[in-house]
Amino acid sequence: MTVKHALAWAKEALKEACERPQYEAELLLAYHLKQDRIYLITHDGELLQNVEEYKTLIQRRAKYEPYEYIVGSASFYDIHLEVEAGVLIPRPETEILIDVVAELIWKENITSIAEIGVGSGAISVVLARKFPRLHIIATDICEIPLKVAAKNIATFGLQNQIVLRASNLIDNVPETLQLVVSNPPYIAADFLLESNVADYEPKEALFGGSVGDELLKQIILDVKQRGIRFLACEMGYDQKEPLQDFVNKIGVKYLTFYKDLAGLDRGFVIEFD
Ligand SMILES: C[S@@+](CC[C@H](N)C(=O)[O-])C[C@H]1O[C@@H](n2cnc3c(N)ncnc32)[C@H](O)[C@@H]1O
């Protein structure tokens, strides 16, 4: 089978699972051949070695497995992070949380923070690269994220800046902190997700409780109770009102919400008294 024929076959096989079957067929063939996509155009008559291996990749994607799990890597902010099943694939909207927090770190000269729910390490790694004097304690309750984050932290040589800790929220983080950042699970338990997410991504990273915002509320309470000054979190597009009511009842110095690129409410920053 030639490159051209393999791509035609793959495009057909991916037609249901992918919005852009041709593009993903090319990405996976380039990955399989360890070449870039231009190579496929300039070598479209070349006979493909290990056709079965390529077909296996396509069949996985045709069953809705996320592209990032198949190739073991996700593009995020200005880097690529290693990912695998059991760890959330970092999402573009989380890049906004990073920009919001970066501004705060810069303005308030913050040097000591914690991240709750480190996942692949996306938030902590990008922040540590932006601020070489920043120290981060990054927690997770699951083993795989802690293992994958450790690899990504090592890849970027950030072991001196980021300490990983198995912890429920910040229970095992007694250190003095100026800010907590988190993209916690915030989806309601009965929310219907697309199969590429529901069937492949870890439940612990997605669902925040029966309503969805339970963990976010617990984080707000914990950070306030610990006397930490700032908290910045990502949240669901429909959670602004309940969280605003909750925070108003508690009483804080300052609360602001931010939107994502689609104009949806996507997160908040709190300054505590
Ligand atoms: C939505 S993912 C975010 C991962 C990563 N920070 C990102 O933005 O791509 C949430 C992460 O929180 C972790 N998690 C869930 N409940 C937790 C808890 N009670 N304490 C600490 N981490 C928790 C999950 O295992 C998962 O890795």
The ligand as an SDF file (V2000), in Angstrom:
LIG
                    3D

 27 29  0  0  0  0  0  0  0  0999 V2000
   -9.3580   18.7760   35.4040 C   0  0  0  0  0  0  0  0  0  0  0  0
   -7.8980   17.9040   35.8430 S   0  0  0  0  0  0  0  0  0  0  0  0
   -6.6750   19.2060   35.6530 C   0  0  0  0  0  0  0  0  0  0  0  0
   -5.3090   18.6950   35.3190 C   0  0  0  0  0  0  0  0  0  0  0  0
   -4.3090   19.7990   34.9550 C   0  0  0  0  0  0  0  0  0  0  0  0
   -4.1090   20.7100   36.0500 N   0  0  0  0  0  0  0  0  0  0  0  0
   -4.7840   20.5540   33.7340 C   0  0  0  0  0  0  0  0  0  0  0  0
   -5.2730   21.6950   33.8800 O   0  0  0  0  0  0  0  0  0  0  0  0
   -4.6710   20.0190   32.6130 O   0  0  0  0  0  0  0  0  0  0  0  0
   -8.1030   17.7790   37.5880 C   0  0  0  0  0  0  0  0  0  0  0  0
   -7.0330   17.0140   38.3280 C   0  0  0  0  0  0  0  0  0  0  0  0
   -7.3660   17.0680   39.7300 O   0  0  0  0  0  0  0  0  0  0  0  0
   -7.1190   15.8100   40.3360 C   0  0  0  0  0  0  0  0  0  0  0  0
   -7.9820   15.7290   41.5270 N   0  0  0  0  0  0  0  0  0  0  0  0
   -9.2750   15.3540   41.5960 C   0  0  0  0  0  0  0  0  0  0  0  0
   -9.7280   15.4460   42.8510 N   0  0  0  0  0  0  0  0  0  0  0  0
   -8.6930   15.9000   43.5970 C   0  0  0  0  0  0  0  0  0  0  0  0
   -8.5250   16.1870   44.9910 C   0  0  0  0  0  0  0  0  0  0  0  0
   -9.5310   16.0220   45.8590 N   0  0  0  0  0  0  0  0  0  0  0  0
   -7.3150   16.6280   45.4230 N   0  0  0  0  0  0  0  0  0  0  0  0
   -6.2830   16.7840   44.5520 C   0  0  0  0  0  0  0  0  0  0  0  0
   -6.3830   16.5260   43.2300 N   0  0  0  0  0  0  0  0  0  0  0  0
   -7.5670   16.0870   42.7530 C   0  0  0  0  0  0  0  0  0  0  0  0
   -7.4160   14.8010   39.2360 C   0  0  0  0  0  0  0  0  0  0  0  0
   -6.7730   13.5760   39.4740 O   0  0  0  0  0  0  0  0  0  0  0  0
   -6.9090   15.5430   37.9870 C   0  0  0  0  0  0  0  0  0  0  0  0
   -5.5560   15.2270   37.7310 O   0  0  0  0  0  0  0  0  0  0  0  0
  1  2  1  0
  2  3  1  0
  2 10  1  0
  3  4  1  0
  4  5  1  0
  5  6  1  0
  5  7  1  0
  7  8  2  0
  7  9  1  0
 10 11  1  0
 11 12  1  0
 11 26  1  0
 12 13  1  0
 13 14  1  0
 13 24  1  0
 14 15  1  0
 14 23  1  0
 15 16  2  0
 16 17  1  0
 17 18  1  0
 17 23  2  0
 18 19  1  0
 18 20  2  0
 20 21  1  0
 21 22  2  0
 22 23  1  0
 24 25  1  0
 24 26  1  0
 26 27  1  0
M  CHG  2   2   1   9  -1
M  END
$$$$
